[in-house]
Amino acid sequence: MAAKAKAVKVAAPKLSWKRDFQRNWPVYVLFLPAFLYTLVLNYTPLVGLLMAFENYSPARGLFGSQWVGFQNFIDLFTGEEFFRALKNTVIISTLKCTIGFIMPIGFALVLSLVRNKKFKRITQTFSYMPNFIAAVVVVALVQNFLSDHGAITMLLAKFGLPVQNWLANPDVPVFWVIYLVMGIWQGLGWGSIMYVSAIATVSGDLHEAAAIDGATRMQRLFKITLPCIRPMIVMMFVIGVGVNFIAGFDTILLMYMPSTYEVADTLYTYTYRMAFAAGASNYGLSTASGLFQSIVATTLLVGSNAISRKMGESSLF
């Protein structure tokens, strides 16, 4: 009777940090610029969060200003404008996470059905271009098209809508629709890049087998393509939930005006106005607002990732 061979588990020798550095110093040298960049630009500014707990004065500095504890947060949460900004942020972020999130996926799926490769490449190229246009230019175009005598305003007048400056209209949901459509136009092609790449990795054998069994192109789209790119969709959604809470600070800041604060003011623009309003700058309150946004965005990111992992889908981390 043959004796059973027992596997001998040999422990790997521990490598000291000093010896590891001697052997891999080129890797550490390559890593050093990225480490310093992250440390200086991402972690060092976190010291400024102390302003959220101070009555900050530029003359006294960060460590000389009066410490007020959580008073800035109390003033933030009890302010009437804060809840208005929070409501608008939630609504705009929800629109971006639903309609704005679905549109690039639909565009990528439509491109996957196009057989003419030349037409497909041209369409992709033109769809990417708006993403590289500066926000100032995009807002200027929107302002011209939607002004009293703008092209879109004149077109809408043909359908019986009033001639007006649509960006100055405070009615719900005019500003939200304008912002959403502008965001979709600018980010449709760029947002579809990841999905187009994921669709390209789907095995052609699956489509051929389904076609032989008599499945139509639309059936193959929903039964094969979508399930195969589901992990990518989940990952992008998890990322978008946290990022979209910012709700387009730059474009909204350029587009809105006092007449539309009621529907356009978000937490980010509210924070900006609190920090840089002429004669009434409140750096402590604005820092408290920014810290609150970061906590909420991080909570949403972690929460959506946990829900995704619990439902059996792929997760980001």
ABEGO torsion letter per residue (X at the ends): XBBBBBBBBBBBBBBBAAAAAAAAAAAAAAAAAAAAAAAAAAAAAAAAAAAAABBBBAAAEAAABBBAEAAAAAAAAABAAAAAAAAAAAAAAAAAABAAAAAAAAAAAAAAABABAAAAAAAAAAAAAAAABBAAAAAAAAAAAABAABAAAAAAAAAGBBBBBAAABABOAAAAAAAAAAAAAAAAAAAAAAAAAAAAABBAAAAAAAAAAGBBAAAAAAAAAAAAAAAAAAAAAAAAAAAAAAGGAAAAAAABBAAAAAAABBAAAAAAAAAABBGABBAAAAAAAAAAAAAAAAAAAAAAAAAAAAAGBBBAX
